[in-house]
C-alpha cells in the first residue's frame, strides 16, 4: 500500500483509488446535465405556479359570487382586522349583522367564507373534506404538537378513536367524587368573601378546575388551590395570550419573524414549562404502571385516570410515542381546564344577574340532594341546573368562531364551496339567530326544556362543535359544571350589579368577559 499526494492511502494492486470529484466537473456532459436539471426544476415550478394560479382564479370567481366587504388588491380586508384582539369578535359580529350568510372576506390571497346558518354548519361539520382545522391552529403546536386541537388527518383520527372510549359513562361516574372534593374546597375558600364587595370569581374557579383536571385526567394530586402548580397555571394561561395575537397578526405568521419577537421568547419558556411538567408526570406514571404490573404495589383505586389508561394502552400497542402521548394529554388538560373555568364563571355571572332563576336552581338542589352531596347517581337528576349550563353555553359558546380548511369541494344548499378556501363558522351568531331562538339575547334556561326543544335544528346549538371534530370531553365538562354550580349555590346567594346587556366580550380562542366575572356573595 502507498500513500498518495493528498495523504489518502491507495492500493494499486486492488485498483482502489481515492474518489476525485473534480473529474465530474471536467466531464463534457456535465454542463448539459446541469442545464437539464435546471430546465426540469423550472418546468416543475412553472406547473406548480400555474396550478396555484388556476386555483386562485377559481377562488376569485367564488369570492365574486359572494357578498362581503369591499376588498383591496393584495391585502384584501386585512385592514378591517388591524385592531386589538379584543375587537376581533365585534368586527366579525358586525359583518354577520350586515351580510347574510354565507358571505366572504379576504386576508391577502386567502378566501374566508363565513357561515351562521345551521343547515350550512351541519354540512361542514359532517364532511370529511372539511375536517381539517384552519392553518392558524398550527400556532398551538409549540405547546401541544399535532394533538386533538391542532392536528388533522389520520393520526388525529386514530388518537381521537383511542381517547373517546376512555371517557365513557363509567369513568365519568368515578370522577364525580373529585368534582365534589375540589368544588367543596373552592366553596370553603369563598367563605372569606361573604358579605364583602364584588370580586372576580374566575381565579377561584381557575385553580379549582386545575385541581379537578390534575386528579381526573393526569392522575396527579391537585393542590393548585393550596398554592401548588403555580408555574403550570401561569404557563397555561399564557398560551392563549401568545397564540391568539399570532393568529390575528399576519406579520407574526412566519416562524422566522415570530422567533425574533418577545412573543417567540415567551412561547419557548411556556412550552418548556408545560412539556417538563407533562414529561415528568408520564415518567412517574409509567413507573407506577410497571410496579402494578409486577404486583409490587397494591392499587389503591381503579386506574381510570385518562393518563393512566393511555399509558397502559401504549405499553401494549405502541400506538403513540412519548412525545405524542405528552402532546395529547396536555391538549386534554388545556382544553378541559379552560372550558370549565370560563363557563362556570359565566354561569355564576348569569345567576347573579337573574335572581329568580337562581332561586329555581336552589329549589331543585334542595329537592334532589336534600342535605346530601352530589353523587354519580343524583347528578343526572339535576335537570334544571343542566338547562342553566346549556343556556350559558348558548350565549357564551366556548369557541365563538370555528375555522376549517377545505381539502375538497363541499356542496351547501345554495352553492358549492371550493377546495382551498377557509370556512369560519360563528356559533356566537348561530346561537342568537331569531329564526331558531325566541328572544335570543335574553337568558332563559327553559328554552332547553324538552317540550321547547322539539323541531329545533340540531346545529342551531353547537357549543362544543360537532360532527367529525366534536369535543370529546363535553359530557365531562357538563358534569363538572353541574357539580360546581350545585356546591356554590347551595352555600351562597350570588349577586351582580351589571346586567346581561352591559357585558363586554372578547375572544382569545375562548370567549371571555373583558371586565372579569365580578359577583358578591352572601350566605343562602
WOFEN-V218508 format. One record per helix or strand. SS is the DSSP state (alpha for helix, beta for strand). FROM is the first residue (numbers start at 1). TO is the last residue. If there is no record, write none. Layout:
ss: <SS | SS>
from: <FROM | FROM>
to: <TO | TO>
//
This chain:
ss: <beta | beta | beta | alpha | alpha | beta | beta | beta | alpha | alpha | beta | beta | alpha | alpha | beta | alpha | alpha | alpha | beta | beta | alpha | alpha | alpha | alpha | alpha | alpha | alpha | alpha | alpha | alpha | alpha | beta | beta | beta | beta | alpha | alpha | alpha | alpha | alpha | alpha | beta | alpha | beta | beta | beta>
from: <2 | 9 | 16 | 22 | 30 | 68 | 72 | 76 | 78 | 85 | 103 | 110 | 118 | 128 | 132 | 135 | 154 | 169 | 194 | 199 | 202 | 224 | 230 | 250 | 255 | 262 | 306 | 322 | 355 | 379 | 383 | 402 | 410 | 416 | 422 | 427 | 445 | 450 | 458 | 467 | 474 | 492 | 500 | 505 | 511 | 518>
to: <3 | 11 | 16 | 26 | 65 | 68 | 72 | 76 | 81 | 98 | 107 | 115 | 126 | 130 | 133 | 144 | 167 | 193 | 194 | 200 | 218 | 226 | 248 | 252 | 258 | 294 | 317 | 353 | 369 | 381 | 395 | 405 | 411 | 417 | 425 | 430 | 448 | 452 | 460 | 469 | 491 | 495 | 502 | 507 | 513 | 523>
//
